[in-house]
Amino acid sequence: MTFKRCILFLADGARPDVLCQELNRGNLPNLARYLVEGGTFETILTAFPSTTGPAYLPYLTGCYPGTCNVPGIRWFDRAHYARHGWSFKSFRSYVGLETTLFNRDIKEEIQTAFSIYKNPVNILNNIFRGIPAGNNKTQHSRIWYIYYAHLTDHWSFVDSAVTKKIINSLDQDPDFIFAVFPSIDEYSHRSSVFNPRVIQAYRDIDGHIGEVIAALKKKGWLEETLLVVVSDHGLSDTHTHFDVGPYLEEKGMKTFFYTQIFKRNFKGATMVSGNGMCHVYLKHPDGWQRPCYYEDLTENGFLLEEFRNRPEIGLVACRGVDGSIHLLTSRGQGKFKVNNGKIDYQFDRYDPLNLCLKTYSLIMTIEESLDITLNSHFPDVFVQLDQIFSSPRSGDIILSANPGYDLRKRYEHPEHKASHGSLCPEHMKTPFLMSTRMIRKPKRSVDIFPTILELTGKKIPPSIDGRSLFIL
């Protein structure tokens, strides 16, 4: 069946285990009836970094954040800085007003869903490249909603406003709606992943989706509308903060980091996302125009050993001069390289990923690598690190935090009690619900975009990272 339209509800921060728990308790009747029964409910893997904004990109483009050249909610462009020095094109933080630059920063050739559908609608999402004039329903009010809820902690109000805008937009007969519900994520940050207010947010979103379904029924559109519910990341409770930028300054390295960005002649830069991951950029002796590779770091610095042995950090990754990616944990170190769809992984004595392998080296396909790592401490680690390091804006070192920790302490108001962004299962595993059954089992968030296009009769753009779930 080809659906006439699709409504994609993004429940920011929703965890599949919590959603499953609430389904089993009968607390999500609309999701149970209209999406789970006769449809699809699976756990899939989001993109790294598992954070709002970059992790939306797979659902809107079928491409990873690295492919889009947006490797985090904060990044530093060493090449631009080397040529032009301090300017707002050399670094970015999508947390504040710079979020308005997100669409400009996406690689130019990347196509979004908004440029494919004839009459798309966007609600409370800051990625809207290609949308027709007037169809971005929160273009001017999004910042007001976010600011109001931030000051009042009334995020349920925002979810209700999003629902009203979805229902009102049905009057213009849209063929694609992308709508974001922020309450689960925001309430989790302020309390705990399992706080009663967070659990209530899951139930409220089910009620909001029920309101939209009722409106579709009234128009006689329900059967011809594809309903999709996804999340961009999960979260884990945070008990300890480790601020990477100030830590480097304590070590004697002048460091550029948010919010201390009015600096010159710095030797390092740190860009945190989520706050469970961090890009670390280091000035090479030859200047900022040249990256620092694994060989440079082991010859001239202490950072890799310092980071790998800290309790806050679960994984350290950096590039080698030969294109390999080096992995370091407190358990050991190894490296891998991707060639022609095959991953060649090697380690010495102790496997840093603790994959329980019986050999010190392994060659696997992209799909095999997911099966091997799915239930590990770092699900889909090979594909996710390969994609993020493909961005010229990625750091020389990428840090992924252990659950219970994050990598930013100062200037966080209010203090984060739960975090995301890292490669750990709690952050990477997300729910996927769709009101029809799949031929292939869904695995990654990049596969959802081409699947929706196929189900709604649209042509899938070439050279995207995802693959339709209806292609065997």
C-alpha positions in Angstrom: 0.0 0.0 0.0 1.1 3.5 -0.8 0.2 6.0 1.9 -0.9 9.5 0.9 0.9 11.2 3.8 3.2 10.5 6.8 3.2 12.0 10.3 6.5 11.4 12.0 6.3 12.0 15.8 9.7 12.4 17.4 9.5 11.8 21.1 12.9 13.4 22.1 14.7 11.3 24.6 12.3 8.3 24.7 13.9 5.0 25.8 12.6 1.7 24.3 12.7 -0.1 27.7 10.5 2.6 29.4 8.1 2.7 26.5 7.8 -1.1 26.5 7.2 -1.0 30.2 4.4 1.5 29.8 2.9 -0.5 26.9 2.9 -3.7 29.0 1.2 -1.8 31.9 -1.6 -0.6 29.5 -0.6 3.1 29.9 -0.1 3.8 26.2 -3.4 2.7 24.6 -3.1 4.7 21.4 0.3 3.5 20.6 -0.7 -0.1 21.4 -3.8 0.0 19.2 -2.7 2.0 16.2 1.0 1.2 15.9 2.0 -1.9 17.8 -1.0 -4.1 17.0 -0.7 -4.8 13.3 2.3 -2.5 12.9 6.0 -2.4 14.1 7.6 -1.9 17.4 11.4 -2.5 17.5 14.5 -1.2 19.2 16.8 0.5 16.7 20.1 2.3 17.0 20.4 6.1 16.6 23.4 7.9 15.2 26.5 9.0 17.1 26.5 11.6 18.7 23.3 10.5 20.2 22.0 14.0 20.8 19.2 16.4 19.6 19.9 17.9 16.2 22.6 15.7 14.7 20.5 12.6 15.6 17.5 14.1 13.8 19.4 14.1 10.5 19.0 10.4 9.7 15.2 10.7 9.9 15.2 13.7 7.7 18.0 12.9 5.2 18.8 9.1 5.5 22.4 10.2 6.2 24.6 10.1 9.3 25.7 13.3 11.1 29.2 12.8 9.8 28.0 12.5 6.2 26.1 15.7 6.7 29.2 17.4 8.1 27.4 18.2 11.4 29.3 16.0 13.8 27.8 17.3 17.0 25.7 20.1 18.6 29.1 21.8 19.0 32.0 21.6 16.6 35.2 23.4 15.6 36.3 23.7 12.0 40.1 23.6 12.1 40.5 24.2 8.4 38.4 27.4 8.4 40.1 28.6 11.6 43.5 28.1 10.0 42.5 30.2 7.0 40.3 32.9 8.6 41.0 32.8 12.3 38.3 33.6 14.9 34.9 33.8 13.2 31.4 32.4 13.6 32.1 30.1 10.6 35.0 28.4 12.5 32.9 26.9 15.4 29.4 26.3 16.4 27.0 25.6 19.2 23.4 24.8 18.3 22.3 25.2 21.9 21.7 28.9 21.6 21.0 31.4 18.9 23.5 29.6 16.6 20.8 27.0 16.1 19.5 29.2 13.3 22.6 28.3 11.3 22.1 24.6 11.4 20.5 24.4 8.0 23.3 26.4 6.4 25.9 24.1 8.0 24.6 20.9 6.5 26.6 19.7 3.5 25.1 21.4 0.4 24.2 18.3 -1.6 22.2 16.7 1.2 18.5 16.5 0.4 16.0 16.7 3.2 12.4 15.3 3.3 11.2 18.8 3.2 12.6 19.3 -0.3 11.1 15.9 -1.5 7.5 16.2 -0.4 5.2 18.7 -2.1 3.5 20.1 1.0 5.5 19.2 4.1 5.0 20.7 7.6 7.7 21.2 10.2 6.9 21.7 13.9 9.4 22.6 16.7 12.4 21.3 14.7 15.3 23.5 13.8 16.2 21.5 10.7 14.0 22.6 7.9 16.1 23.1 4.8 13.9 23.0 1.7 10.5 23.6 3.4 8.1 25.9 1.5 7.4 29.3 2.8 4.8 29.3 5.6 5.0 25.5 6.2 7.5 25.8 9.1 4.8 26.3 11.8 7.3 27.3 14.5 9.9 29.1 12.5 9.5 32.3 14.7 7.9 30.8 17.8 10.2 27.9 18.4 12.7 30.0 20.4 9.9 31.5 22.4 8.5 28.0 23.3 11.9 26.7 24.3 12.8 29.8 26.3 9.4 29.9 28.1 9.6 26.2 29.0 13.2 26.5 30.1 12.3 29.3 32.6 9.1 27.7 33.8 9.9 24.0 33.5 6.5 23.7 31.8 7.5 21.4 29.0 4.1 19.6 28.9 2.7 22.9 27.7 5.0 22.8 24.6 4.0 19.2 23.8 0.3 20.3 23.9 1.1 23.3 21.6 2.8 20.9 19.2 -0.3 18.7 19.1 -2.6 21.7 18.3 -0.3 22.7 15.5 -0.3 19.2 14.0 -4.1 19.1 14.0 -4.5 22.6 12.6 -2.0 21.9 9.9 -4.2 19.0 8.6 -6.4 21.7 7.1 -3.8 22.3 4.4 -3.6 18.6 3.5 0.1 18.0 4.1 1.8 15.0 2.7 4.6 14.9 5.4 4.6 16.2 9.0 7.7 16.2 11.2 6.8 17.1 14.8 9.0 17.1 17.9 7.8 16.5 21.5 10.6 17.7 23.9 9.1 16.9 27.3 10.7 13.4 28.0 14.2 14.7 27.3 13.8 17.9 29.2 12.2 16.4 32.3 14.8 13.7 32.3 17.7 16.2 32.2 16.2 17.9 35.3 15.5 14.9 37.4 16.0 11.3 36.4 15.2 8.9 33.5 12.7 7.2 35.7 11.2 10.2 37.5 7.4 10.0 37.8 7.1 13.3 35.8 9.1 11.7 33.0 7.0 8.6 33.0 3.9 10.8 32.8 5.4 12.5 29.8 5.3 9.2 27.9 1.7 8.8 28.8 0.9 12.4 27.8 2.5 11.9 24.4 0.4 8.8 23.9 -2.7 11.0 24.6 -1.5 13.7 22.2 -1.0 11.1 19.4 -4.5 9.9 20.2 -5.8 13.4 19.6 -4.1 13.5 16.2 -5.5 10.1 15.3 -9.0 11.3 16.3 -8.6 14.3 13.9 -7.4 12.0 11.1 -10.5 9.8 11.7 -12.8 12.8 11.5 -11.3 13.6 8.1 -11.5 10.0 7.0 -7.7 10.0 6.5 -6.5 7.5 9.1 -6.1 4.4 6.9 -4.2 6.4 4.3 -1.8 8.1 6.7 1.5 6.4 7.8 2.1 7.0 11.5 5.7 6.8 12.7 7.1 7.3 16.3 10.8 7.6 16.9 13.4 9.0 19.3 16.7 10.6 18.7 18.4 9.1 21.8 17.9 7.6 25.2 19.3 8.9 28.4 21.1 7.6 31.5 21.1 9.2 35.0 24.2 11.3 35.8 25.9 11.4 39.1 29.3 12.9 38.2 30.4 15.7 35.8 33.9 15.9 34.2 34.5 19.1 32.3 37.1 18.4 29.6 37.9 22.0 28.6 38.8 23.3 32.1 40.6 20.0 32.7 43.0 20.7 29.8 43.5 24.3 31.1 44.5 22.9 34.5 47.1 20.8 32.6 48.5 24.0 31.1 46.8 24.0 27.7 45.0 27.1 26.8 41.6 25.8 25.5 38.7 27.1 23.5 35.3 25.8 24.8 31.8 27.0 25.3 31.1 29.4 26.8 34.7 30.7 26.9 35.0 31.3 23.2 36.5 34.8 23.1 40.1 33.5 23.1 43.0 33.6 20.8 46.3 31.7 20.5 44.7 28.6 22.1 46.3 25.2 21.7 43.2 23.1 22.1 39.4 23.1 21.7 36.7 20.9 23.2 33.2 20.6 21.9 30.7 18.7 24.0 27.4 17.1 22.8 24.7 15.7 24.9 26.8 15.9 27.3 28.0 12.3 26.9 30.5 12.9 24.0 33.3 15.4 23.3 35.4 16.3 20.3 38.9 17.3 21.3 40.9 19.4 18.8 44.7 20.0 19.2 46.9 22.4 17.4 49.6 20.6 15.5 53.2 21.9 15.6 52.7 22.9 12.0 49.5 24.8 12.7 45.8 24.3 12.8 45.6 23.4 9.1 46.9 19.9 9.9 45.1 17.3 12.0 46.8 15.5 14.9 46.8 11.8 14.2 47.3 8.9 16.6 51.0 8.8 15.7 51.3 12.5 16.6 49.4 12.0 19.9 51.5 9.1 21.0 54.8 10.8 20.1 54.1 14.2 21.6 51.4 14.0 24.3 49.9 12.4 27.3 46.2 12.8 26.4 45.3 9.3 25.2 46.6 7.6 28.3 45.2 10.2 30.6 41.7 9.9 29.0 41.5 6.2 28.7 42.2 5.6 32.4 39.7 8.2 33.7 36.5 6.6 35.2 34.3 9.1 33.4 35.4 8.1 29.9 34.4 4.8 28.4 36.0 5.1 25.0 38.7 7.2 23.3 39.0 7.2 19.5 41.4 8.9 17.1 42.5 8.6 13.5 45.7 7.1 12.2 47.7 8.4 9.3 46.7 5.4 7.2 43.0 6.0 7.7 42.5 3.5 10.5 40.6 4.5 13.6 42.3 3.7 17.0 40.2 2.6 20.0 41.4 2.9 23.6 39.6 1.9 26.8 40.8 1.1 30.3 40.8 -2.6 29.1 43.1 -2.3 26.1 43.5 -0.8 22.7 42.9 -1.8 19.1 42.2 -0.3 15.7 40.0 -0.9 12.7 39.7 0.2 9.1 36.8 0.2 6.6 37.4 -0.9 3.1 34.8 -1.6 0.4 32.1 -2.4 2.9 34.3 -4.6 5.1 35.6 -3.8 8.6 39.1 -5.1 9.6 39.4 -5.0 13.4 42.6 -5.8 15.3 43.8 -5.6 18.8 46.7 -6.6 21.0 46.1 -9.1 23.8 43.1 -7.4 25.4 40.1 -6.4 23.3 39.3 -2.8 24.3 35.6 -3.4 23.3 35.3 -6.6 25.3 33.4 -8.4 22.5 34.4 -11.9 23.7 36.2 -12.7 20.4 38.3 -15.8 20.0 40.8 -14.1 17.8 43.0 -11.0 17.8 41.7 -9.9 14.5 38.3 -10.1 12.7 37.1 -9.1 9.2 33.3 -8.5 9.0 30.7 -6.8 6.9 28.8 -3.7 8.0 25.8 -5.7 8.9 27.8 -8.4 10.7 29.5 -5.6 12.8 26.2 -4.5 14.1 25.2 -8.0 15.1 28.6 -8.5 16.9 28.4 -5.2 18.8 24.7 -4.8 19.4 24.7 -6.1 23.0 28.1 -4.7 23.8 29.1 -1.6 25.8 29.5 0.2 22.4 26.7 -0.8 20.0 27.5 -0.3 16.3 30.8 1.3 17.3 32.6 0.6 14.0 30.0 2.2 11.7 29.3 5.1 14.1 33.0 6.1 14.5 33.6 5.7 10.8 30.8 8.0 9.9 31.6 10.7 12.4 35.3 10.8 11.6 34.3 11.2 7.9 33.3 14.8 8.8 36.2 17.3 8.4 34.8 19.1 11.5 35.3 16.1 13.8 37.9 16.3 16.5 41.4 14.7 16.6 40.1 12.8 19.6 36.6 11.7 20.3 35.6 10.8 23.9 32.5 8.8 24.8 31.4 9.0 28.5 30.6 6.0 30.7 27.0 5.8 31.9 26.6 7.8 35.1 29.0 10.5 33.9 29.0 13.3 31.5 31.7 15.6 30.1 30.4 19.1 30.9 30.0 20.7 34.3 30.2 24.5 34.1 27.5 26.7 32.7 24.8 24.0 32.7 21.7 25.6 34.0 19.9 23.8 35.4 22.4 21.0 36.3 21.9 17.9 34.2 20.7 14.9 36.3 20.5 12.7 33.1 22.6 12.9 30.0 23.0 11.4 26.5 25.3 11.7 23.5 27.7 8.8 24.1 28.0 5.4 22.4 26.6 3.5 25.4 23.5 1.3 25.0 21.3 3.6 27.2 21.9 6.4 24.8 22.1 4.6 21.4 19.1 2.3 21.7 15.8 4.0 20.7 12.2 3.0 20.0 10.8 2.7 16.5 7.0 2.4 15.9 5.3 2.3 12.6 1.6 1.7 11.7 2.5 -1.0 9.1 4.8 -4.1 9.2 8.3 -4.3 7.8 9.8 -6.8 5.5 13.3 -6.4 7.0 13.9 -5.9 10.7 14.8 -2.2 11.4 18.3 -1.7 12.9 19.5 1.8 12.4 17.8 5.2 12.3 19.2 6.0 8.8 17.0 3.3 7.4 13.7 5.0 8.4 14.0 7.9 5.9 14.2 5.7 2.8 11.5 3.4 4.2 9.0 6.3 4.6 9.8 7.6 1.1 9.1 4.2 -0.4 5.9 3.8 1.6 4.6 7.2 0.4 5.6 6.7 -3.2 8.6 9.0 -3.3 11.9 8.5 -5.0 14.8 7.6 -2.7 17.8 9.9 -3.2 21.0 8.2 -4.4 24.1 7.9 -2.2 22.3 8.1 1.2 23.5 6.0 4.1 20.2 4.3 4.8 18.4 1.4 3.1 14.6 0.9 2.9 13.2 -1.8 5.2 11.1 -3.0 2.3 14.1 -4.0 0.2 15.2 -7.6 0.8 
